[in-house]
Amino acid sequence: MKSTDLPSPNVPLLFTSHDGVQHNGFYNGLLKVFVERVGDEPSAEVGVTFTLTNIREWEYQDDQESSDADILEIL
């Protein structure tokens, strides 16, 4: 799902920078930046950040807007 709206914060994303490189990460709503995950670190303080102007497109991983595993298991 490609979108030009802002994604939900802290939900796993795939996003592409303007130089065409795809990154695995999430959107930090407080800082208004996309954060590339480094290793297995879930923290927002870890990773390379990209401002909104540096992102060409983004999409939710697995095409889901929620990553809450407990809700997904119940459903």
N, C-alpha and C positions, 0 to 999 in steps of 0.2 A: 504494500500500500504506500505509494508515494504521496507526499503531502507538502504543502507550503505553510500550513499552520504549525504552531508550536506543539511538540509532543508532550505527553504527560511526564512529569518529573520522575526521575529514578527508575524508569521502565527500560529494560534492555532494548537497544536500538542498533541498527546498522545505518551509518551515515557516511556520505561521500563529500569530501572537501572539494573545493573548486579546482584543485590540481588533479582530480580524478581518482584519488586514493580512498578506498573504502575502509571505514573504521568501525570497530565494535565498541559500544559504550552506552552512554545514557545522557539525558538532558538534565542539567542542574538548573531548576527554575529560579532559585535564589540569586545565583550569579549570572543567569541567562547565557550559559555556555554549554556546548556539547563537550563531554568528557570521554576520552578514549580510555577504556579499561587497560590496566597494566597487570598482567598475570591474573591471579584469582582475587585481587583486592577489590572488595565492594565499596570501599570508601570514596567519597567525593573528593578527598584531598589528594588522591593518588591518580596520576594520569595526565596526559597532554590535553589541554583545553583548546577549543575552537569557538570563536565568536560566531554569532548568527550570520554575519556577512561572509564568513569563510566556508559556509556549508552550502553545497549545491542542492542536495536532497537527502531525505532520511526516510526510514521505514521501521516499523516495529519488527523485532525479531519474531519469527514464527507467526507473523501477521496477527498478533494479539496485543491488545492495549493494556492487559493486566498481567502482571507476573506473579501474583499472589498464589502460590502453590496450594495453600489450604483451600481457597475458594475453588480452584480448578478441580481438586480432588473430590470435593463434596458434590459438585455439579456432575 
